[in-house]
């Protein structure tokens, strides 16, 4: 049975995978896959490598990790499963103190969402839930996170941030695939139309299904 590897519950990665499975699992899998949670993206990659056949999804904004897997032997992307999804609303939040300090915990890829804030100092977080924990634990004054973590850690919303349309890139570790970067294939990837998911809607059928890869594991 195929497992889907995700960041911890409540993260944007977790929510994207849940929606993907809710809307598409019946199209690609004989039975709904289980989700295996990992604390960081690096842990997701390590776990998937140790469990060939399982699938992980990376946000396209993590260009460093996507390039790492695309260029590595034995890793294969699965173009048929690429999808886009409006990210759950993100917020700049604090612990409720006035005035809040200037140390902000966030993923590096989300720092541009608060570039209008003057004087912020950034502390790296492994995901949105970890960012909220850093505020709750006193390691940061502010964070970029979602409503799940805000409610869980009793944080205060300062403002909602701009919406992001996120593309999710699936990968599988295949010990039989000794393939590294294929420039001709990668240069033509822009022709693939990803599936665009919206809450409560079925995905449009824009891609060809790779049932041999998914249904026989």
Residue pairs with C-beta under 8 A, 6 or more apart in sequence:
1 31
1 33
1 34
1 217
2 29
2 33
2 53
2 54
2 55
2 214
2 217
3 33
3 34
3 35
3 36
3 51
3 54
3 55
4 17
4 20
4 21
4 33
4 34
4 35
4 36
4 54
4 55
4 56
4 57
5 35
5 36
5 38
5 44
5 47
5 48
5 54
5 55
5 56
5 57
6 13
6 14
6 17
6 35
6 36
6 37
6 38
6 44
6 56
6 57
7 13
7 14
7 37
7 38
7 39
7 40
7 41
7 44
7 126
7 127
7 129
8 14
8 37
8 38
8 39
8 127
8 129
9 37
9 129
10 128
10 129
10 146
10 148
10 149
10 152
11 127
11 128
11 129
11 146
12 59
12 87
12 88
12 90
12 127
12 128
12 146
12 166
13 57
13 59
13 127
14 35
14 37
15 88
16 57
16 59
16 85
16 87
16 166
16 168
17 35
17 57
17 168
18 35
19 85
19 197
19 199
20 57
20 81
20 83
20 85
20 168
20 197
21 32
21 33
21 35
23 197
23 201
23 202
23 203
24 83
24 195
24 197
24 203
25 32
25 33
26 32
27 209
28 80
28 81
28 209
28 210
28 211
28 214
28 215
29 214
29 215
30 215
33 55
36 47
36 54
38 44
38 47
39 126
39 127
39 130
40 126
40 127
41 58
41 62
41 65
41 126
44 56
44 58
45 56
45 65
45 68
45 69
47 54
47 56
48 54
48 55
48 56
48 171
48 172
48 173
49 173
51 173
52 172
52 173
52 174
52 175
53 172
53 173
53 174
53 217
54 172
54 173
55 78
55 81
55 170
55 171
55 172
56 170
56 171
56 172
57 168
57 169
57 170
57 171
58 65
58 66
58 69
58 168
58 169
58 171
59 109
59 166
59 167
59 168
59 169
60 66
60 166
60 167
60 168
60 169
61 109
61 164
61 166
62 109
66 169
69 75
69 77
69 171
70 77
70 181
70 186
71 180
71 181
72 180
73 177
73 178
73 179
73 180
74 173
74 174
74 175
74 177
74 178
74 179
75 171
75 172
75 173
75 174
75 177
76 171
76 172
76 173
76 174
76 177
76 179
77 169
77 170
77 171
78 170
78 171
78 172
78 210
78 213
79 189
79 192
79 207
80 207
80 208
80 209
80 210
81 170
81 210
82 167
82 168
82 169
82 170
82 192
82 194
82 195
82 207
83 167
83 168
83 194
83 195
83 196
83 197
83 203
84 165
84 166
84 167
84 168
84 194
84 195
84 196
84 197
85 165
85 166
85 168
85 196
85 197
85 198
86 163
86 164
86 165
86 166
86 198
87 163
87 164
87 165
87 166
88 146
88 147
88 148
89 146
89 147
89 160
89 161
89 163
90 110
90 113
90 128
90 144
90 145
90 146
90 160
90 161
90 164
91 144
91 145
91 146
91 147
91 150
91 157
91 158
91 159
91 160
91 161
92 104
92 113
92 114
92 117
92 142
92 143
92 144
92 157
92 158
92 159
92 161
93 132
93 135
93 142
93 143
93 144
93 145
93 150
93 155
93 156
93 157
93 158
94 100
94 135
94 141
94 142
94 143
94 155
94 156
94 158
95 135
95 136
95 141
95 155
95 156
96 154
96 155
96 156
97 141
100 141
100 142
100 158
101 141
101 142
102 119
102 120
102 121
102 141
102 142
103 120
103 121
103 122
103 123
103 139
103 140
103 141
103 142
104 114
104 117
104 120
104 121
104 122
104 123
104 140
104 141
104 142
104 143
104 144
105 122
105 123
105 124
105 125
105 130
105 131
105 132
105 134
105 135
105 139
105 140
105 142
105 143
105 144
106 114
106 122
106 123
106 124
106 125
106 131
106 143
106 144
107 124
107 125
107 126
107 127
107 128
107 131
107 144
108 122
108 124
110 144
111 122
113 144
113 161
113 162
113 164
114 120
114 144
114 161
120 142
123 134
123 139
123 140
125 131
125 134
125 143
128 143
128 144
128 145
128 146
128 149
129 145
129 148
129 149
129 152
131 140
131 143
131 144
131 145
131 149
132 143
132 145
132 149
132 150
132 152
132 153
132 155
133 149
133 153
134 140
134 143
135 141
135 142
135 143
135 153
135 155
136 153
136 154
136 155
142 158
143 149
143 155
144 161
145 155
149 155
150 156
150 157
167 194
172 213
192 207
193 206
193 207
194 206
194 207
195 203
195 204
195 205
195 206
195 207
196 203
196 204
196 206
197 203
